[in-house]
Amino acid sequence: MPATHNPATPAWPPKSAPRLFVPGPLAEGAAVSIEGPQAHYLARVMRVGAGDVVVLCDDMTGEWAARVTATGKRDVSLVTETQNRPREEAPDFTLCAALLKKDRFDLVLEKACELGARRIQPVITRRCVADKLNLDRARAILTEAAEQCARTALPELMEPVKLDALLKHWEATRTLFFADENAKDSGAEPANTAFAASFGPAALLIGPEGGFDDSERAAIRVLPQACPISLGPRVLRGETAAIAGTALWMGLAGDWK
């Protein structure tokens, strides 16, 4: 008698289901109405229809599978069915990154989100080529990155702050790893050694393309919580240093272990 094979149970929700962050809180059986660009994305780009599944996150309760009940010209209606995952608890890591040119800082925002940073603090230093950040646009970049990488929590984005103000109000219990471009001459510890031995709340401070000036470097080193580190033997661009440093910390002290 030939062997019979039961068909595999389809993944729920389907891996191909669109993902969106929406206002919360969500709950089982909640009616959700999506409008604007998100509705256009669902109806015109993804071409969802009644009965299709969409994955919704609210940055409060977690991730939910929702069923489309109707699509209109300007809105899409859904009802949540099951909670897939609770909101994740991201490692207590803050990326303090000096502002860069727009496209390069966009990359920092996107990758910091994908890598798991809990919060991002833009920093203004003397050698920054930019001193402003469009927060609404930056949050849109973070939201899209979180949707793409299946995060259930959005990174907290802080308003840009000048370096001296950042240091003045630094948390007593948070280690500030300072990526010192003069590491060879200053005796800074290799980043992998420092990160592997770290515990508790942490932050990584990355400078602009031109680096920190001497007075800024001195002010950072005076901070008791500051730990100068080296990110290797090569000179890295600002966005490369931010991404590489975040990835290394996540692998040695964060949630990649």
Secondary structure, DSSP 8 states (H G I E B T S, - for coil): -----------SS-TTS-EEE-SS---TT-EEEEEHHHHHIIIIIS---TT-EEEEE-SSSEEEEEEEEEE-SSEEEEEEEEEEEE-----SEEEEEE---HHHHHHHHHHHHHHT-SEEEEEE-TT-S-----HHHHHHHHHHHHHHHT-SS--EE---EEHHHHHHT--TT-EEEEE-TTHHHHT-EEHHHHHHT--SSEEEEE--TT---HHHHHHHHHSTTEEEEE--SS---HHHHHHHHHHHHHHHTSTT-
